[in-house]
């Protein structure tokens, strides 16, 4: 599929939907597909059920390449972390700002932050995750620069100590 999800309206009687309801559905689908944040749903088994266009574009995959695949395929270096995330989510907890590395289609590693919780069906069973993903690259670069600056400062101070003694 194309990842389109019917959000509102009477799905039992689609012919009874008004033009206004149809227009609202189109607007909601556009809102989620083109949101300025990456969104996806995962099954309880870690299969990508849906992802918005923002996430697909960021990672470089088509819907056909991404949806229906195990999430582990896209974060192969993070198996333990992904399993821990699912354990936390499956026990009813939410996660916030969890750093994880994803591999893009062109084989780059991108640092992301994930917020997620679970939608349960009417019988209380795990239906899917609700994952919100943000690029964490800028923060990682700032941290690396700060570490280098600190190391250079320490080195300079050692050199100054040697010079002064």
C-alpha positions in Angstrom: 0.0 0.0 0.0 0.7 3.7 -0.2 0.5 4.1 3.6 -2.7 6.0 3.5 -4.9 5.7 6.5 -8.6 6.6 6.7 -8.8 8.7 9.8 -12.4 9.8 10.2 -15.8 9.2 8.8 -18.2 6.3 8.7 -16.3 3.4 7.3 -19.3 1.1 7.4 -21.2 3.5 5.1 -18.5 5.3 3.0 -21.1 6.4 0.5 -22.8 8.4 3.2 -19.8 10.6 3.9 -20.2 14.2 3.1 -17.8 16.2 0.9 -16.8 18.1 4.1 -15.9 14.8 5.9 -13.9 13.7 2.9 -12.1 17.0 2.6 -11.3 16.8 6.4 -9.9 13.3 5.9 -7.7 14.5 3.1 -6.5 17.4 5.3 -5.7 15.1 8.2 -3.9 12.6 6.0 -1.8 15.4 4.6 -1.1 16.7 8.1 0.3 13.3 9.3 2.1 12.4 6.0 3.9 15.8 5.8 4.3 16.7 9.4 7.7 18.3 10.3 8.4 15.2 12.4 8.9 11.6 11.4 6.1 9.2 12.5 5.7 5.5 12.4 3.7 2.6 13.8 5.2 -0.7 14.7 3.4 -4.0 15.4 4.1 -5.9 18.6 6.6 -7.9 16.6 8.5 -4.8 15.5 7.2 -4.7 11.9 6.7 -1.3 10.4 2.9 -1.0 9.8 2.9 2.6 8.6 5.4 5.5 8.3 4.8 9.1 7.2 6.4 10.6 4.1 8.7 12.7 6.4 10.3 9.6 7.8 10.5 7.9 4.4 12.2 10.9 2.9 14.6 11.4 5.9 15.8 7.7 5.7 15.7 7.6 1.9 13.3 4.6 1.6 10.1 4.2 -0.4 7.0 3.0 1.3 7.4 -0.4 -0.4 10.9 -0.7 0.9 10.1 0.3 4.5 6.5 -0.6 5.4 6.1 -4.3 6.2 9.8 -4.7 7.2 11.2 -5.5 10.6 12.4 -2.2 12.2 15.6 -4.1 13.1 16.5 -4.0 9.4 16.9 -0.3 9.7 18.7 -0.1 13.0 20.9 -3.3 12.9 23.4 -1.9 15.4 20.8 -1.4 18.1 19.2 -4.8 18.6 19.5 -4.8 22.4 18.2 -1.2 22.7 15.2 -1.9 20.4 14.3 -5.0 22.5 14.6 -3.0 25.7 12.3 -0.3 24.2 9.7 -2.9 23.2 9.9 -4.4 26.7 9.2 -1.0 28.3 6.4 -0.2 25.8 4.9 -3.6 26.2 4.7 -3.2 30.0 2.6 0.0 29.5 5.3 2.6 29.8 6.1 5.4 27.4 9.6 6.4 26.3 10.9 9.9 25.7 14.1 11.1 24.1 15.6 7.6 23.7 18.7 7.9 21.4 18.9 5.3 18.7 20.9 5.0 15.5 19.2 4.2 12.2 20.8 3.2 8.9 19.6 5.2 5.8 19.2 3.6 2.4 22.5 5.1 1.3 24.1 3.4 4.3 24.7 6.5 6.5 24.2 6.2 10.3 21.8 8.9 11.6 21.3 9.6 15.3 17.7 9.9 16.3 15.6 10.5 19.4 12.4 8.5 19.8 9.3 9.2 21.8 6.8 6.4 21.8 3.8 4.7 23.5 1.4 2.0 22.6 -2.1 2.0 21.3 -4.1 -1.0 22.7 -7.1 -2.4 20.9 -10.6 -2.6 22.5 -9.6 -6.0 24.0 -6.5 -4.5 25.6 -4.1 -6.1 23.2 -1.0 -4.4 21.8 -2.2 -2.8 18.5 0.8 -0.7 17.5 3.3 1.8 18.7 3.0 5.5 18.1 6.6 6.6 17.5 7.7 10.2 17.0 11.3 10.5 15.8 13.6 13.6 15.7 17.0 14.0 14.2 19.6 14.1 17.0 22.7 14.8 14.7 23.1 18.4 15.7 23.2 17.6 19.4 25.7 14.8 18.8 28.0 17.2 16.8 27.8 19.7 19.6 28.7 17.1 22.2 31.7 15.9 20.1 32.9 19.5 19.7 32.6 20.1 23.4 34.6 17.0 24.1 37.4 18.1 21.7 37.4 21.5 23.2 37.7 20.1 26.8 40.5 17.8 25.7 42.4 20.6 24.0 41.9 22.8 27.1 43.3 20.1 29.4 46.3 19.5 27.0 47.0 23.3 26.9 46.9 23.5 30.7 49.3 20.6 31.0 51.6 22.3 28.6 51.3 25.5 30.6 52.1 23.6 33.9 55.2 22.2 32.2 56.3 25.6 31.0 55.7 27.3 34.4 57.7 24.7 36.4 
